[in-house]
């Protein structure tokens, strides 16, 4: 396979729970393009983007996590209100991180408006 041509790269990840010792596998799939001497990985969002391309499977080092979803399933969860506020915070942080944050409101107050 010519690695200078576009191809699919699949990172096979494993996480091991330090609490219950469970192991989960998941993958991240990318389109790899060579631009000059640099390889650029772009996350694939649709199989039709690169279905015809050759693929490379790369096993990544296992990660240790303190708890997994199996351990936390039986624990008390946040109230619906707290969960909603948390989701709003995450959404706001995601928007800020991508640079798509709305412009801050402009105030026309002056020093004379202060009490």
Protein Blocks (a to p, Z undefined) as FASTA:
>chain_A
ZZkbccddddddddddfklopacddddddddddehjaccddddfbfklmmmpccdddddd
ddddfbdfklmmmpccddfklmmmmmmmmmmmmmmmnopaccddddfbdfklpZZ
